[in-house]
């Protein structure tokens, strides 16, 4: 089952996304999904980094 995502972006960004998708021969959904998949699974909390520095 898939979910939908709605967001507001400027016309310029939408045009840029469409142009990129056409050049890569992908849908805009594929481009966005590829970007999301490239993000790290776990993003460390900045507070955790600070705690590690204090412990030293």
OpenMM code with the backbone's topology and positions (N, CA, C; nanometers):
from openmm import Vec3, app, unit

residues = "UNK UNK UNK UNK UNK UNK UNK UNK UNK UNK UNK UNK UNK UNK UNK UNK UNK UNK UNK UNK UNK UNK UNK UNK UNK UNK UNK UNK UNK UNK UNK UNK UNK UNK UNK UNK UNK UNK UNK UNK UNK UNK UNK UNK UNK UNK UNK UNK UNK UNK UNK UNK UNK UNK UNK UNK".split()
positions = [
    Vec3(0.0837, -0.1176, 0.0000),
    Vec3(0.0000, 0.0000, 0.0000),
    Vec3(0.0890, 0.1250, 0.0000),
    Vec3(0.0590, 0.2186, -0.0840),
    Vec3(0.1376, 0.3403, -0.0952),
    Vec3(0.0649, 0.4573, -0.0318),
    Vec3(0.1424, 0.5502, 0.0145),
    Vec3(0.0903, 0.6738, 0.0731),
    Vec3(0.1147, 0.7859, -0.0265),
    Vec3(0.0499, 0.8978, -0.0034),
    Vec3(0.0728, 1.0124, -0.0912),
    Vec3(0.1402, 1.1231, -0.0113),
    Vec3(0.2127, 1.2060, -0.0826),
    Vec3(0.2837, 1.3185, -0.0222),
    Vec3(0.2431, 1.4443, -0.0964),
    Vec3(0.2011, 1.5431, -0.0229),
    Vec3(0.1631, 1.6707, -0.0829),
    Vec3(0.2544, 1.7771, -0.0251),
    Vec3(0.3147, 1.8553, -0.1114),
    Vec3(0.3995, 1.9636, -0.0624),
    Vec3(0.3887, 2.0822, -0.1567),
    Vec3(0.4214, 2.1968, -0.1040),
    Vec3(0.4168, 2.3188, -0.1832),
    Vec3(0.5595, 2.3619, -0.2128),
    Vec3(0.5878, 2.3832, -0.3396),
    Vec3(0.7183, 2.4322, -0.3803),
    Vec3(0.6979, 2.5429, -0.4833),
    Vec3(0.8022, 2.6193, -0.5061),
    Vec3(0.7920, 2.7280, -0.6028),
    Vec3(0.7804, 2.6718, -0.7438),
    Vec3(0.7303, 2.7526, -0.8340),
    Vec3(0.7204, 2.7122, -0.9743),
    Vec3(0.8579, 2.6779, -1.0298),
    Vec3(0.9572, 2.7547, -0.9874),
    Vec3(1.0933, 2.7315, -1.0358),
    Vec3(1.1449, 2.5939, -0.9937),
    Vec3(1.1181, 2.5560, -0.8694),
    Vec3(1.1619, 2.4246, -0.8220),
    Vec3(1.0850, 2.3124, -0.8916),
    Vec3(0.9573, 2.3334, -0.9135),
    Vec3(0.8775, 2.2333, -0.9840),
    Vec3(0.9296, 2.2143, -1.1256),
    Vec3(0.9602, 2.3242, -1.1926),
    Vec3(1.0152, 2.3175, -1.3282),
    Vec3(1.1481, 2.2430, -1.3270),
    Vec3(1.2320, 2.2751, -1.2285),
    Vec3(1.3626, 2.2097, -1.2171),
    Vec3(1.3472, 2.0590, -1.1958),
    Vec3(1.2516, 2.0200, -1.1115),
    Vec3(1.2249, 1.8785, -1.0867),
    Vec3(1.1754, 1.8094, -1.2132),
    Vec3(1.0828, 1.8725, -1.2827),
    Vec3(1.0309, 1.8144, -1.4074),
    Vec3(1.1412, 1.7983, -1.5108),
    Vec3(1.2230, 1.9008, -1.5254),
    Vec3(1.3320, 1.8969, -1.6231),
    Vec3(1.4307, 1.7852, -1.5894),
    Vec3(1.4665, 1.7746, -1.4627),
    Vec3(1.5579, 1.6692, -1.4194),
    Vec3(1.4988, 1.5314, -1.4478),
    Vec3(1.3705, 1.5146, -1.4158),
    Vec3(1.3045, 1.3857, -1.4374),
    Vec3(1.3046, 1.3481, -1.5858),
    Vec3(1.2766, 1.4440, -1.6716),
    Vec3(1.2764, 1.4172, -1.8158),
    Vec3(1.4158, 1.3777, -1.8631),
    Vec3(1.5156, 1.4524, -1.8175),
    Vec3(1.6538, 1.4233, -1.8591),
    Vec3(1.7000, 1.2859, -1.8133),
    Vec3(1.6521, 1.2428, -1.6966),
    Vec3(1.6895, 1.1110, -1.6434),
    Vec3(1.5933, 1.0014, -1.6875),
    Vec3(1.4913, 1.0394, -1.7636),
    Vec3(1.3885, 0.9470, -1.8109),
    Vec3(1.3220, 0.8731, -1.6939),
    Vec3(1.2835, 0.9523, -1.5939),
    Vec3(1.2160, 0.8995, -1.4762),
    Vec3(1.0932, 0.9848, -1.4490),
    Vec3(1.0045, 0.9309, -1.3675),
    Vec3(0.8917, 1.0115, -1.3219),
    Vec3(0.9400, 1.0981, -1.2054),
    Vec3(0.8637, 1.2006, -1.1741),
    Vec3(0.8995, 1.2838, -1.0592),
    Vec3(0.8939, 1.2007, -0.9312),
    Vec3(0.8007, 1.1085, -0.9242),
    Vec3(0.7926, 1.0195, -0.8083),
    Vec3(0.9195, 0.9369, -0.7947),
    Vec3(0.9714, 0.8864, -0.9051),
    Vec3(1.0945, 0.8081, -0.9010),
    Vec3(1.2129, 0.8933, -0.8556),
    Vec3(1.2202, 1.0162, -0.9029),
    Vec3(1.3297, 1.1057, -0.8637),
    Vec3(1.3248, 1.1318, -0.7139),
    Vec3(1.2071, 1.1645, -0.6626),
    Vec3(1.1921, 1.1920, -0.5201),
    Vec3(1.2192, 1.0665, -0.4377),
    Vec3(1.1689, 0.9526, -0.4821),
    Vec3(1.1914, 0.8262, -0.4110),
    Vec3(1.3394, 0.7913, -0.4084),
    Vec3(1.4087, 0.8114, -0.5194),
    Vec3(1.5529, 0.7848, -0.5250),
    Vec3(1.6276, 0.8723, -0.4254),
    Vec3(1.5878, 1.0002, -0.4178),
    Vec3(1.6529, 1.0896, -0.3222),
    Vec3(1.6289, 1.0425, -0.1791),
    Vec3(1.5050, 1.0098, -0.1469),
    Vec3(1.4726, 0.9638, -0.0116),
    Vec3(1.5500, 0.8367, 0.0208),
    Vec3(1.5595, 0.7457, -0.0743),
    Vec3(1.6333, 0.6211, -0.0527),
    Vec3(1.7816, 0.6467, -0.0294),
    Vec3(1.8347, 0.7573, -0.0809),
    Vec3(1.9768, 0.7875, -0.0639),
    Vec3(2.0081, 0.8485, 0.0729),
    Vec3(1.9056, 0.8882, 0.1467),
    Vec3(1.9265, 0.9459, 0.2792),
    Vec3(1.9688, 0.8374, 0.3765),
    Vec3(2.0519, 0.8746, 0.4753),
    Vec3(2.0904, 0.7736, 0.5751),
    Vec3(1.9687, 0.7271, 0.6529),
    Vec3(1.9706, 0.6015, 0.6927),
    Vec3(1.8590, 0.5446, 0.7662),
    Vec3(1.8501, 0.6050, 0.9060),
    Vec3(1.9661, 0.6267, 0.9671),
    Vec3(1.9696, 0.6789, 1.1030),
    Vec3(2.0476, 0.8093, 1.1024),
    Vec3(1.9818, 0.9148, 1.1445),
    Vec3(2.0479, 1.0433, 1.1565),
    Vec3(2.0688, 1.0692, 1.3047),
    Vec3(2.1956, 1.0795, 1.3428),
    Vec3(2.2281, 1.0976, 1.4835),
    Vec3(2.1816, 1.2343, 1.5336),
    Vec3(2.1242, 1.2346, 1.6473),
    Vec3(2.0763, 1.3565, 1.7114),
    Vec3(2.1964, 1.4425, 1.7503),
    Vec3(2.1908, 1.5729, 1.7225),
    Vec3(2.3014, 1.6622, 1.7580),
    Vec3(2.3271, 1.6606, 1.9078),
    Vec3(2.2233, 1.6418, 1.9849),
    Vec3(2.2399, 1.6370, 2.1293),
    Vec3(2.3289, 1.5187, 2.1671),
    Vec3(2.3158, 1.4075, 2.0979),
    Vec3(2.3981, 1.2907, 2.1244),
    Vec3(2.5440, 1.3212, 2.0962),
    Vec3(2.5705, 1.3950, 1.9897),
    Vec3(2.7079, 1.4323, 1.9563),
    Vec3(2.7669, 1.5192, 2.0664),
    Vec3(2.6887, 1.6130, 2.1162),
    Vec3(2.7347, 1.7008, 2.2230),
    Vec3(2.7624, 1.6206, 2.3494),
    Vec3(2.6747, 1.5273, 2.3807),
    Vec3(2.6943, 1.4430, 2.4987),
    Vec3(2.8246, 1.3650, 2.4889),
    Vec3(2.8573, 1.3133, 2.3703),
    Vec3(2.9812, 1.2387, 2.3518),
    Vec3(3.1024, 1.3279, 2.3741),
    Vec3(3.0940, 1.4523, 2.3288),
    Vec3(3.2047, 1.5457, 2.3445),
    Vec3(3.2264, 1.5788, 2.4917),
    Vec3(3.1184, 1.5935, 2.5665),
    Vec3(3.1261, 1.6272, 2.7092),
    Vec3(3.1844, 1.5121, 2.7888),
    Vec3(3.1544, 1.3876, 2.7486),
    Vec3(3.2015, 1.2692, 2.8189),
    Vec3(3.3523, 1.2551, 2.8126),
    Vec3(3.4144, 1.3084, 2.7104),
    Vec3(3.5606, 1.2913, 2.6924),
    Vec3(3.6405, 1.3657, 2.7937),
] * unit.nanometer
topology = app.Topology()
chain = topology.addChain("A")
for resn in residues:
    res = topology.addResidue(resn, chain)
    for name in ("N", "CA", "C"):
        topology.addAtom(name, app.Element.getBySymbol(name[0]), res)
